[in-house]
Amino acid sequence: MSLGDIWAIMCRRWYFMVPLTLLSLFAGGYLYRTVPVSYQSQSSVTLLDSTAVAELAPTFGNPISNAGGSLVVTADVLIRTLQSSDSAKELHSRGVTDRYTVGFAPAADSPLLTLSVTGTDREKVLQETTTLTKFTGEQLKALQSASKVPTGYLVQAAPVVLPQTPVSQPKARYQNIASVVIVGVVSAFLLSILAEGVAVVRRRGRAREGYVPRRHRAKPQERAPKGLLTRRLDATTILTGYLALAFFVPSNLTLPALGGVGTPANVFALLGLLWYLATWLGGRIRPAEGTRLPRVAMCLLAVAVLLSYIADATRNSTHEEILGADRGLIGLGVWVALVVLASAGIQERGRLETLMRRLVVLGTVVALIGYYDFFAATNIADSIHIPGLQSSTAGISAMDRGSFTRPRSTTAHPLEFGGMLAILVPFAVHQAFDPVRRHAGALRRWAPVAIMAGALPLTVSRTSIIGALIVILVMVPRWKPQRRWAAIAIIMGSVAGFKVIIPGLIGTITNLFASFLSGSDSSTQARTVKYSAIVPYLDEHPWVGRGFGTFTPDLYFFTDNQYMLTLAEMGIVGLVALLALFITGIHTGGTIRRLARTDSDRELGQAFLASALVALVISATFDALSFPMYAGMFFLTLGAGGSYLGFIRREAAAAAAEVPAPRKPSEAQLPELVESR
């Protein structure tokens, strides 16, 4: 279905499009006139060590110098107390009737709290912020008095930023207006497509009965007009557009109203899902056979996300948590779009192979940008500014480890950069060995492998090295001895080459693993401490969690572990759904290898298996699905694996149908008896 076909359907079903669009516009205008502008005031409070502790170190008469990081746990307890229902009732009795939030200050490792109040009366908001700031100190004293802490050991709360003059917050107002208009227009669009699909089904039924109305009778075939609106669209074209936006627009640049999930690539993926629904309901496309498994796994994930969303709605969650849960639903829609388009939307194997080649080529370009970041000691993404987009992550700058700059290319973090390349390298290796592409030349086939694999150590992270080792351990043992020993020699030569070309890099990476194994790595210790901090949140909602997308670092802390984050947000049900996704990818790769009839397809199945295993393991090293580019590549490859499995199954079934079944012994043809003379 082309854009011209969709436009024609909208014109034919104008009685849905026009009234609902006008109604949504009128509703948006009504909200603009009736919803008042909200104002927000903020203050900051830090916790100070007790006087008894302060005497142990020189403070030079400045008590604020004792705001040490050891009080982070105390600050977390205080935040929980202020967010409780009892504190809300007490504040309400003191006149704080507007919405207030309490949390750690962004990008702060010390016990620095940010208090904010949002309301429609500017003067009242300022007064409520002052009351909340004073109440914070009182609650800290009450907590310590209840524990009978001696006076000399009392922790103090000191305001470091006094309540600020309230500033207007038009963003929420415009978000509500935009959401009403978008819901109205999308509803009109889907109703139009649904009506067209019903009409198509009716016309087919009448045609089978022999009745063909005049307006639907066959006409002489005309030459199809050429142009952008009439050009045929398919899932490969749409996914190529998604890849271009995902790889070349930095993943930290998002639409202001959507937060971290509002990247242009994600918005394009949602539009692609609408295109697929329109094409499917219009009877122009049917889901490919044998590709249901990835979509079933996505249904399990969707159930877990919706259950956690309901859990978030039933508890006293903050406004930021509600927005995070809403963004989580948007992110789920993006992932569903990628899996559906890749698994059910691609109807020809050649188009799927084209998509995978484009995926490898574009990933190679992103890796090349990472080389520039590493050797130039900068981040090229910092210099990219697109009108209408803003950074969803404050304070991103070049990250160093040892004496090396860790590249992130157009991703949001070096871990995302390394993880994304690790799940793409197996497909680059398969395409390099594919005999169909031997005409391309050795340079074109092996350059992506060398560039992407060579970029993994440049991130100076254990995650990238673990991903590379998994790819090697999964793929190399399956090769023939000649190829296997050649690959081992190349890998050893590459390590020696890095040691000569970039002195100190291999030693730095080796020290990372040595400190990890010895238990002296500060980064690992900081992560393991957070694991125990997850337990209280898990005890509150063990089965369905607090809400997908609500456990944000601004309100809580970084988990650096996708499994722990999933437990906190979606509980045990969400963890099972996440593991089901990884197992689906592993099963898909193994089944492709088992059913394949050629060596190239067997190696392709092994590539999908290696990619899924990489995703399974490295998800324990960082919160993988929180990064849009990595998550997009994972779900895209998951859907592509299901599509390939469907083609392999249909080809195997067709080959089995061509082979005649063996006859039974009773039906075997007996030799003719000839009369002897």
C-alpha positions as CSV (number, residue, x, y, z in Angstrom):
1,M,0.0,0.0,0.0
2,S,1.4,3.4,-1.0
3,L,0.9,6.8,0.5
4,G,-1.5,7.6,-2.3
5,D,-3.7,4.6,-1.5
6,I,-3.9,5.7,2.2
7,W,-4.8,9.2,1.1
8,A,-7.5,7.8,-1.2
9,I,-9.0,5.8,1.7
10,M,-9.0,8.8,3.9
11,C,-10.8,10.8,1.2
12,R,-13.4,8.0,0.7
13,R,-14.1,7.8,4.4
14,W,-14.3,11.5,5.0
15,Y,-17.3,11.0,7.2
16,F,-14.9,9.6,9.8
17,M,-11.9,11.8,9.2
18,V,-13.6,15.2,9.1
19,P,-15.9,15.0,12.1
20,L,-13.4,13.4,14.5
21,T,-10.5,15.6,13.4
22,L,-12.7,18.7,13.9
23,L,-13.9,17.4,17.3
24,S,-10.3,16.8,18.4
25,L,-9.3,20.3,17.3
26,F,-12.3,21.9,19.2
27,A,-11.4,19.8,22.3
28,G,-7.8,21.0,22.1
29,G,-8.9,24.6,21.8
30,Y,-11.3,24.1,24.8
31,L,-8.4,22.8,26.9
32,Y,-6.2,25.7,25.8
33,R,-8.9,28.1,27.0
34,T,-9.9,26.4,30.2
35,V,-6.7,24.6,31.6
36,P,-4.7,27.2,33.6
37,V,-1.0,27.6,33.3
38,S,0.9,25.8,36.1
39,Y,3.8,27.2,38.0
40,Q,6.7,25.4,39.7
41,S,9.0,26.4,42.5
42,Q,12.0,24.4,43.7
43,S,14.4,24.3,46.6
44,S,17.4,22.2,47.5
45,V,18.3,20.7,50.9
46,T,21.5,18.9,51.8
47,L,22.2,16.6,54.8
48,L,25.1,17.5,57.1
49,D,27.0,15.1,59.3
50,S,26.6,15.4,63.0
51,T,28.8,17.6,65.1
52,A,30.4,14.5,66.6
53,V,31.5,13.3,63.2
54,A,32.5,16.7,62.1
55,E,35.1,17.0,64.8
56,L,37.0,14.1,63.3
57,A,38.0,16.1,60.2
58,P,38.9,19.8,59.8
59,T,35.9,21.8,58.6
60,F,37.4,25.3,58.8
61,G,34.2,26.6,60.4
62,N,32.0,25.6,57.4
63,P,29.4,23.0,58.3
64,I,28.4,22.5,54.7
65,S,31.7,20.9,54.1
66,N,30.5,17.9,56.0
67,A,27.8,17.0,53.4
68,G,29.4,13.7,52.7
69,G,28.2,10.9,50.5
70,S,27.9,8.5,53.5
71,L,24.5,10.1,54.2
72,V,22.9,8.9,50.9
73,V,21.0,6.1,52.7
74,T,19.7,8.6,55.3
75,A,18.6,10.8,52.4
76,D,16.8,7.9,50.8
77,V,14.9,7.1,54.0
78,L,14.0,10.8,54.3
79,I,12.7,10.8,50.8
80,R,10.5,7.8,51.4
81,T,9.1,9.4,54.5
82,L,8.2,12.6,52.7
83,Q,6.5,10.6,50.0
84,S,4.4,8.6,52.4
85,S,0.6,9.1,52.9
86,D,1.1,10.3,56.5
87,S,3.4,13.1,55.4
88,A,1.0,14.1,52.6
89,K,-1.8,14.4,55.1
90,E,0.3,16.5,57.4
91,L,1.4,18.8,54.6
92,H,-2.2,19.1,53.4
93,S,-3.2,20.3,56.9
94,R,-0.4,22.9,56.6
95,G,-1.8,24.2,53.4
96,V,0.3,22.2,50.8
97,T,-2.6,21.2,48.6
98,D,-0.8,21.2,45.3
99,R,1.3,18.4,43.9
100,Y,4.8,18.2,45.4
101,T,7.8,16.0,44.6
102,V,10.9,15.0,46.6
103,G,14.0,13.3,45.2
104,F,17.7,13.3,44.8
105,A,19.2,16.1,42.8
106,P,20.0,15.0,39.2
107,A,23.6,13.8,38.7
108,A,24.4,14.2,42.5
109,D,26.4,11.6,44.4
110,S,25.9,13.4,47.7
111,P,22.8,13.6,49.9
112,L,21.4,16.6,48.0
113,L,17.6,16.7,47.8
114,T,15.4,18.6,45.4
115,L,12.0,19.7,46.5
116,S,9.4,21.1,44.1
117,V,5.8,22.2,44.2
118,T,3.6,22.6,41.1
119,G,0.3,24.5,41.1
120,T,-1.7,27.2,39.3
121,D,-1.4,30.0,41.9
122,R,2.1,31.5,41.8
123,E,2.1,33.0,45.3
124,K,0.6,29.9,46.8
125,V,3.2,27.7,45.2
126,L,6.0,29.8,46.6
127,Q,4.5,29.6,50.1
128,E,4.0,25.8,49.8
129,T,7.6,25.3,48.8
130,T,8.7,27.2,51.9
131,T,6.5,25.0,54.0
132,L,7.8,21.8,52.4
133,T,11.4,22.9,52.9
134,K,10.7,23.5,56.6
135,F,8.8,20.3,57.0
136,T,11.7,18.3,55.5
137,G,14.0,19.4,58.4
138,E,11.3,18.6,60.9
139,Q,10.8,15.1,59.6
140,L,14.5,14.4,59.7
141,K,14.5,15.4,63.4
142,A,11.4,13.4,64.1
143,L,13.0,10.3,62.5
144,Q,16.1,10.6,64.7
145,S,14.1,11.4,67.8
146,A,12.0,8.3,67.3
147,S,15.3,6.3,67.2
148,K,16.6,8.1,70.3
149,V,19.7,9.4,68.6
150,P,21.8,11.5,71.0
151,T,21.9,15.2,70.3
152,G,25.6,15.3,69.4
153,Y,25.0,12.7,66.7
154,L,22.0,14.3,65.0
155,V,22.2,14.7,61.2
156,Q,21.1,18.2,60.2
157,A,19.2,19.4,57.1
158,A,20.5,22.6,55.6
159,P,18.8,24.5,52.7
160,V,21.4,25.2,50.1
161,V,18.9,26.6,47.5
162,L,16.1,28.7,49.0
163,P,12.6,28.4,47.5
164,Q,12.8,29.9,44.0
165,T,10.4,32.3,42.3
166,P,7.8,30.0,40.6
167,V,8.2,29.8,36.8
168,S,5.5,28.8,34.3
169,Q,5.3,25.2,33.1
170,P,3.5,25.3,29.7
171,K,4.9,22.0,28.7
172,A,2.3,19.9,30.6
173,R,-0.5,22.1,29.2
174,Y,0.6,21.6,25.6
175,Q,1.1,17.9,26.2
176,N,-2.5,17.5,27.2
177,I,-3.7,19.5,24.1
178,A,-1.4,17.6,21.8
179,S,-2.5,14.2,23.2
180,V,-6.2,15.0,22.7
181,V,-5.6,16.1,19.1
182,I,-3.4,13.1,18.3
183,V,-5.9,10.6,19.8
184,G,-8.7,12.1,17.8
185,V,-6.8,12.1,14.5
186,V,-5.4,8.6,15.0
187,S,-8.9,7.3,16.0
188,A,-10.4,8.8,12.8
189,F,-7.6,7.2,10.8
190,L,-8.0,3.7,12.3
191,L,-11.8,3.9,11.9
192,S,-11.4,4.8,8.2
193,I,-9.0,2.0,7.6
194,L,-11.3,-0.4,9.5
195,A,-14.3,0.7,7.4
196,E,-12.3,0.2,4.3
197,G,-11.3,-3.3,5.4
198,V,-14.9,-4.3,6.1
199,A,-15.9,-3.0,2.6
200,V,-13.1,-5.0,1.0
201,V,-14.3,-8.2,2.7
202,R,-17.9,-7.6,1.6
203,R,-16.8,-7.0,-2.0
204,R,-14.8,-10.2,-2.0
205,G,-17.8,-12.1,-0.7
206,R,-20.0,-10.7,-3.4
207,A,-17.4,-11.6,-6.0
208,R,-17.4,-15.2,-4.9
209,E,-21.1,-15.4,-5.3
210,G,-20.8,-14.2,-8.9
211,Y,-22.0,-10.6,-8.3
212,V,-19.7,-7.8,-9.4
213,P,-21.1,-4.2,-9.1
214,R,-20.4,-2.0,-12.0
215,R,-18.1,0.3,-10.1
216,H,-16.0,-2.6,-9.0
217,R,-15.8,-4.4,-12.4
218,A,-12.4,-4.9,-13.9
219,K,-11.2,-2.1,-16.0
220,P,-8.5,-2.1,-18.7
221,Q,-5.1,-2.1,-17.0
222,E,-3.5,1.3,-17.0
223,R,0.1,2.2,-16.5
224,A,0.8,2.9,-12.9
225,P,1.7,6.6,-12.3
226,K,5.1,7.3,-10.9
227,G,5.8,9.6,-8.0
228,L,6.4,9.6,-4.2
229,L,2.8,9.1,-3.2
230,T,2.3,6.2,-5.6
231,R,5.5,4.4,-4.9
232,R,4.9,1.0,-3.2
233,L,5.9,0.9,0.4
234,D,6.9,-2.3,2.2
235,A,8.2,-3.1,5.7
236,T,11.9,-3.2,4.5
237,T,11.6,0.4,3.3
238,I,10.0,1.6,6.5
239,L,12.6,-0.2,8.7
240,T,15.4,1.2,6.6
241,G,14.0,4.7,7.4
242,Y,14.0,3.7,11.1
243,L,17.6,2.5,10.9
244,A,18.7,5.8,9.3
245,L,17.1,7.9,12.0
246,A,18.2,5.6,14.8
247,F,21.9,5.5,13.7
248,F,22.5,9.0,12.5
249,V,20.3,11.1,15.0
250,P,22.0,10.9,18.4
251,S,19.8,8.8,20.6
252,N,19.9,11.4,23.4
253,L,18.1,13.9,21.1
254,T,14.3,13.5,21.6
255,L,11.1,15.4,21.2
256,P,10.6,17.5,24.4
257,A,7.1,16.2,25.1
258,L,8.0,12.5,25.0
259,G,11.2,12.3,27.1
260,G,13.8,9.5,26.5
261,V,11.5,7.5,24.2
262,G,10.7,10.4,21.9
263,T,13.6,9.9,19.5
264,P,12.7,10.6,15.8
265,A,13.4,6.9,15.1
266,N,10.9,5.7,17.7
267,V,8.2,8.1,16.4
268,F,8.9,6.8,12.8
269,A,8.5,3.3,14.1
270,L,5.1,4.1,15.6
271,L,4.0,5.6,12.2
272,G,5.3,2.4,10.6
273,L,3.0,0.4,12.9
274,L,0.1,2.5,11.8
275,W,1.0,1.8,8.2
276,Y,1.1,-1.9,8.8
277,L,-2.3,-1.8,10.6
278,A,-3.8,0.2,7.7
279,T,-2.3,-2.2,5.1
280,W,-3.5,-5.3,7.1
281,L,-7.0,-4.0,7.8
282,G,-7.3,-3.0,4.2
283,G,-6.6,-6.5,3.0
284,R,-3.3,-5.6,1.3
285,I,-1.0,-7.8,3.4
286,R,-1.2,-10.9,5.6
287,P,1.3,-11.9,8.3
288,A,3.9,-14.2,6.9
289,E,3.4,-17.9,7.9
290,G,5.5,-19.5,10.5
291,T,6.6,-16.2,12.1
292,R,4.3,-16.1,15.1
293,L,6.8,-16.9,17.9
294,P,8.4,-13.5,18.3
295,R,5.0,-11.8,18.4
296,V,3.8,-14.3,21.0
297,A,6.9,-13.4,23.2
298,M,6.0,-9.7,22.7
299,C,2.5,-10.4,23.9
300,L,3.9,-11.8,27.1
301,L,6.0,-8.7,27.5
302,A,3.0,-6.5,26.8
303,V,1.0,-8.3,29.5
304,A,3.8,-7.7,32.0
305,V,4.0,-4.0,31.1
306,L,0.2,-3.5,31.3
307,L,0.0,-5.3,34.7
308,S,2.8,-3.1,36.1
309,Y,1.0,0.0,34.6
310,I,-2.1,-1.0,36.5
311,A,0.0,-1.5,39.7
312,D,1.5,2.0,39.3
313,A,-2.0,3.5,38.9
314,T,-3.3,1.8,42.1
315,R,-0.5,3.2,44.4
316,N,0.3,6.7,45.4
317,S,2.9,7.3,42.7
318,T,4.4,10.7,42.0
319,H,3.7,12.7,38.9
320,E,7.1,11.9,37.5
321,E,6.4,8.2,38.0
322,I,3.1,8.5,36.1
323,L,4.9,10.2,33.2
324,G,7.5,7.5,33.3
325,A,4.8,4.8,33.1
326,D,3.2,6.6,30.1
327,R,6.6,6.7,28.4
328,G,7.0,3.0,29.1
329,L,3.8,2.3,27.1
330,I,5.1,4.4,24.2
331,G,8.4,2.4,24.3
332,L,6.5,-0.9,24.3
333,G,4.6,0.3,21.2
334,V,7.9,1.0,19.5
335,W,9.3,-2.4,20.3
336,V,6.0,-4.1,19.1
337,A,6.2,-2.1,15.9
338,L,9.8,-3.3,15.2
339,V,9.0,-6.9,15.9
340,V,5.7,-6.9,13.9
341,L,7.2,-5.1,10.9
342,A,10.3,-7.3,10.7
343,S,8.5,-10.7,11.4
344,A,5.1,-10.3,9.8
345,G,5.5,-7.4,7.4
346,I,8.4,-8.7,5.2
347,Q,6.9,-11.0,2.5
348,E,10.0,-11.8,0.4
349,R,13.3,-13.3,1.5
350,G,15.3,-11.0,-0.8
351,R,13.8,-7.9,0.9
352,L,14.8,-9.4,4.4
353,E,18.3,-10.0,3.2
354,T,18.5,-6.4,1.9
355,L,17.4,-5.2,5.3
356,M,20.1,-7.2,7.1
357,R,22.8,-5.9,4.7
358,R,21.7,-2.3,5.3
359,L,21.7,-3.0,9.1
360,V,25.4,-4.1,8.9
361,V,26.4,-1.2,6.6
362,L,24.8,1.5,8.8
363,G,26.3,-0.1,11.9
364,T,29.7,0.0,10.3
365,V,29.3,3.8,9.7
366,V,28.3,4.3,13.4
367,A,31.5,2.3,14.4
368,L,33.6,4.6,12.2
369,I,32.2,7.6,14.0
370,G,33.3,5.8,17.2
371,Y,36.9,5.6,15.9
372,Y,36.9,9.4,15.4
373,D,35.6,9.9,18.9
374,F,38.3,7.7,20.4
375,F,41.3,9.2,18.5
376,A,40.1,12.8,18.6
377,A,39.2,12.5,22.4
378,T,35.8,14.0,21.8
379,N,32.1,13.1,21.1
380,I,30.9,14.1,17.7
381,A,27.3,13.8,18.9
382,D,27.8,16.8,21.2
383,S,28.1,19.0,18.1
384,I,24.9,17.8,16.5
385,H,22.0,20.1,17.2
386,I,18.6,19.6,15.5
387,P,15.9,22.2,15.8
388,G,12.9,20.9,17.7
389,L,14.9,18.3,19.6
390,Q,16.5,18.5,23.0
391,S,18.8,16.2,24.9
392,S,17.0,13.9,27.3
393,T,20.2,13.4,29.3
394,A,21.8,16.4,31.0
395,G,25.5,16.9,31.2
396,I,26.7,14.3,28.6
397,S,30.3,14.8,27.9
398,A,33.3,12.7,26.8
399,M,33.9,9.8,29.3
400,D,37.4,8.7,30.1
401,R,38.8,5.5,31.6
402,G,42.5,5.3,32.2
403,S,44.2,7.5,29.6
404,F,41.6,6.7,26.9
405,T,38.4,8.5,25.8
406,R,35.5,6.1,25.6
407,P,33.6,6.6,22.4
408,R,29.9,6.6,22.1
409,S,29.4,7.7,18.5
410,T,25.7,8.6,18.1
411,T,24.6,6.5,21.1
412,A,23.8,7.9,24.5
413,H,26.6,6.0,26.3
414,P,29.7,3.9,25.6
415,L,28.0,0.8,27.0
416,E,25.2,1.3,24.5
417,F,27.7,1.7,21.7
418,G,29.6,-1.5,22.6
419,G,26.5,-3.5,23.3
420,M,24.8,-2.5,20.0
421,L,27.9,-3.4,18.0
422,A,28.3,-6.8,19.8
423,I,24.8,-7.9,18.7
424,L,25.5,-6.8,15.1
425,V,29.0,-8.4,14.6
426,P,27.6,-12.0,14.1
427,F,25.6,-10.8,11.1
428,A,28.6,-9.0,9.6
429,V,30.6,-12.3,9.9
430,H,27.8,-14.3,8.3
431,Q,27.6,-11.8,5.3
432,A,31.4,-12.0,4.9
433,F,31.3,-15.8,4.6
434,D,28.1,-15.9,2.5
435,P,29.0,-17.4,-0.9
436,V,26.2,-15.3,-2.6
437,R,28.3,-12.2,-1.9
438,R,31.6,-13.4,-3.1
439,H,31.3,-11.1,-6.1
440,A,31.5,-8.1,-3.8
441,G,35.2,-8.6,-3.2
442,A,37.1,-9.3,0.0
443,L,37.3,-5.7,1.1
444,R,33.6,-5.0,1.0
445,R,32.8,-8.2,2.7
446,W,35.3,-8.1,5.5
447,A,35.6,-4.3,6.2
448,P,32.4,-4.3,8.3
449,V,33.7,-7.2,10.4
450,A,37.0,-5.5,11.0
451,I,35.6,-2.1,11.8
452,M,32.8,-3.2,14.1
453,A,34.8,-5.8,15.9
454,G,37.8,-3.4,16.2
455,A,35.6,-0.8,17.8
456,L,34.6,-3.0,20.7
457,P,37.9,-2.7,22.7
458,L,37.9,1.0,22.1
459,T,35.0,1.4,24.5
460,V,37.3,0.2,27.3
461,S,34.4,-1.7,29.0
462,R,34.0,-5.2,30.2
463,T,30.6,-5.4,28.5
464,S,32.1,-5.0,25.0
465,I,34.8,-7.6,25.7
466,I,32.2,-10.1,27.1
467,G,30.0,-9.6,24.1
468,A,33.0,-10.2,21.7
469,L,34.0,-13.4,23.6
470,I,30.5,-14.8,23.4
471,V,30.4,-14.2,19.7
472,I,33.7,-16.0,19.3
473,L,32.8,-18.9,21.6
474,V,29.4,-19.5,19.8
475,M,30.5,-19.1,16.2
476,V,34.1,-20.2,15.9
477,P,33.7,-23.8,17.2
478,R,31.0,-24.5,14.6
479,W,33.4,-23.7,11.7
480,K,35.5,-26.2,9.8
481,P,39.0,-26.7,11.2
482,Q,40.7,-24.7,8.5
483,R,38.5,-21.7,9.0
484,R,38.6,-22.1,12.7
485,W,42.3,-22.0,13.1
486,A,42.6,-19.1,10.7
487,A,40.1,-17.2,12.8
488,I,42.0,-17.9,16.0
489,A,45.2,-16.7,14.4
490,I,43.5,-13.5,13.2
491,I,42.1,-12.8,16.6
492,M,45.5,-13.4,18.3
493,G,47.1,-11.1,15.7
494,S,44.5,-8.4,16.3
495,V,45.2,-8.4,20.0
496,A,48.9,-8.0,19.3
497,G,48.2,-5.3,16.8
498,F,46.1,-3.3,19.4
499,K,49.0,-3.7,21.8
500,V,51.4,-2.1,19.3
501,I,49.1,0.5,17.7
502,I,47.4,1.7,20.9
503,P,49.8,1.1,23.8
504,G,48.2,0.5,27.2
505,L,44.7,-0.3,25.9
506,I,45.0,-4.1,26.3
507,G,46.6,-3.6,29.7
508,T,43.8,-1.3,30.8
509,I,41.1,-3.8,29.8
510,T,43.1,-6.7,31.5
511,N,43.2,-4.7,34.7
512,L,39.4,-4.2,34.5
513,F,38.9,-7.9,34.6
514,A,41.6,-8.5,37.2
515,S,40.1,-6.0,39.6
516,F,36.7,-7.5,39.0
517,L,37.9,-11.0,39.8
518,S,39.8,-9.9,42.9
519,G,36.8,-8.0,44.2
520,S,38.7,-4.6,44.3
521,D,36.8,-2.9,41.5
522,S,35.0,0.2,42.8
523,S,32.5,0.1,39.9
524,T,31.5,-3.5,40.6
525,Q,31.2,-2.8,44.3
526,A,28.9,0.2,43.7
527,R,26.7,-2.0,41.5
528,T,26.5,-4.9,44.0
529,V,25.5,-2.5,46.8
530,K,22.6,-1.3,44.7
531,Y,21.3,-4.9,44.3
532,S,20.4,-5.0,48.0
533,A,18.8,-1.6,47.7
534,I,16.4,-3.1,45.2
535,V,15.0,-5.6,47.7
536,P,12.7,-3.2,49.6
537,Y,11.1,-2.0,46.3
538,L,10.7,-5.6,45.2
539,D,9.0,-6.6,48.5
540,E,6.3,-3.9,48.0
541,H,5.2,-5.4,44.6
542,P,7.0,-8.7,44.0
543,W,4.8,-10.0,41.2
544,V,4.0,-7.0,38.9
545,G,6.5,-4.4,40.1
546,R,6.1,-0.6,40.6
547,G,5.4,0.2,36.9
548,F,7.5,-0.1,33.8
549,G,9.5,3.1,33.2
550,T,9.0,4.5,36.8
551,F,12.3,3.5,38.4
552,T,14.2,6.4,36.9
553,P,17.6,7.6,38.2
554,D,16.2,11.1,38.9
555,L,13.8,9.6,41.5
556,Y,15.8,6.6,42.7
557,F,19.2,5.4,41.4
558,F,21.0,3.6,38.5
559,T,20.7,-0.1,38.7
560,D,23.2,-0.9,35.9
561,N,21.5,-4.3,35.5
562,Q,18.5,-4.9,33.3
563,Y,17.3,-7.9,35.3
564,M,17.3,-6.0,38.6
565,L,15.6,-3.0,36.9
566,T,13.0,-5.3,35.5
567,L,12.3,-6.8,38.9
568,A,11.8,-3.4,40.4
569,E,9.5,-2.2,37.6
570,M,7.7,-5.3,36.5
571,G,8.3,-7.8,39.2
572,I,8.7,-11.6,38.7
573,V,6.1,-11.6,35.8
574,G,8.2,-9.0,33.9
575,L,11.4,-10.9,34.6
576,V,9.9,-14.1,33.1
577,A,8.7,-12.1,30.1
578,L,12.1,-10.7,29.6
579,L,13.8,-14.1,29.8
580,A,11.2,-15.4,27.3
581,L,12.3,-12.8,24.8
582,F,16.0,-13.9,25.1
583,I,15.0,-17.6,25.0
584,T,12.9,-16.9,21.9
585,G,15.9,-15.4,20.1
586,I,18.1,-18.3,21.1
587,H,15.4,-20.8,20.0
588,T,14.9,-19.0,16.7
589,G,18.6,-19.2,15.9
590,G,18.9,-22.8,16.8
591,T,15.8,-23.8,14.8
592,I,17.0,-22.0,11.8
593,R,20.3,-23.9,12.0
594,R,18.5,-27.2,12.5
595,L,16.1,-26.8,9.5
596,A,18.5,-25.0,7.1
597,R,19.4,-26.9,3.9
598,T,22.5,-24.8,3.1
599,D,25.7,-24.0,4.9
600,S,24.9,-20.3,4.6
601,D,21.6,-20.6,6.3
602,R,23.1,-22.7,9.0
603,E,25.7,-20.0,9.7
604,L,22.9,-17.4,9.7
605,G,21.0,-19.4,12.4
606,Q,24.2,-19.5,14.4
607,A,24.5,-15.7,14.0
608,F,21.0,-15.2,15.4
609,L,21.9,-17.6,18.3
610,A,25.1,-15.7,19.1
611,S,23.3,-12.3,19.0
612,A,20.6,-13.5,21.3
613,L,23.1,-14.9,23.8
614,V,25.0,-11.7,23.8
615,A,21.8,-9.8,24.7
616,L,21.1,-12.3,27.4
617,V,24.5,-12.0,29.1
618,I,25.3,-8.3,28.8
619,S,21.8,-7.3,30.1
620,A,23.3,-8.2,33.5
621,T,26.0,-5.5,33.0
622,F,23.9,-2.5,32.3
623,D,20.2,-1.5,32.0
624,A,20.2,-2.3,28.3
625,L,16.5,-1.6,27.4
626,S,16.8,1.9,28.8
627,F,18.9,2.9,25.8
628,P,16.8,3.4,22.7
629,M,19.3,2.5,20.0
630,Y,20.4,-0.8,21.6
631,A,16.8,-1.8,22.4
632,G,15.7,-1.0,18.9
633,M,18.5,-3.2,17.4
634,F,17.7,-6.0,19.7
635,F,14.0,-6.1,18.9
636,L,14.6,-5.6,15.2
637,T,17.0,-8.6,15.1
638,L,14.4,-10.6,17.2
639,G,11.7,-9.9,14.6
640,A,14.1,-10.6,11.7
641,G,15.0,-13.9,13.2
642,G,11.3,-14.9,13.3
643,S,10.9,-13.8,9.7
644,Y,13.9,-15.9,8.6
645,L,12.6,-18.9,10.5
646,G,9.3,-18.5,8.6
647,F,11.1,-18.6,5.3
648,I,13.2,-21.6,6.3
649,R,10.1,-23.5,7.5
650,R,8.2,-22.8,4.3
651,E,11.2,-23.8,2.2
652,A,11.6,-27.0,4.2
653,A,7.9,-27.8,3.8
654,A,8.1,-27.2,0.1
655,A,11.1,-29.5,-0.3
656,A,9.4,-32.2,1.7
657,A,6.3,-31.9,-0.5
658,E,8.4,-32.4,-3.6
659,V,9.9,-35.7,-2.4
660,P,7.5,-38.6,-3.1
661,A,6.5,-40.6,-0.1
662,P,8.0,-44.2,0.0
663,R,5.5,-46.9,-1.0
664,K,4.4,-49.5,1.4
665,P,5.8,-53.1,0.8
666,S,2.4,-54.3,-0.2
667,E,2.1,-51.6,-2.8
668,A,5.5,-52.1,-4.3
669,Q,5.4,-52.9,-8.0
670,L,6.1,-56.6,-8.7
671,P,8.3,-57.6,-11.6
672,E,6.5,-58.6,-14.7
673,L,6.4,-62.3,-15.4
674,V,7.4,-63.3,-18.9
675,E,6.4,-66.5,-20.5
676,S,9.5,-68.6,-21.2
677,R,9.8,-70.4,-24.5
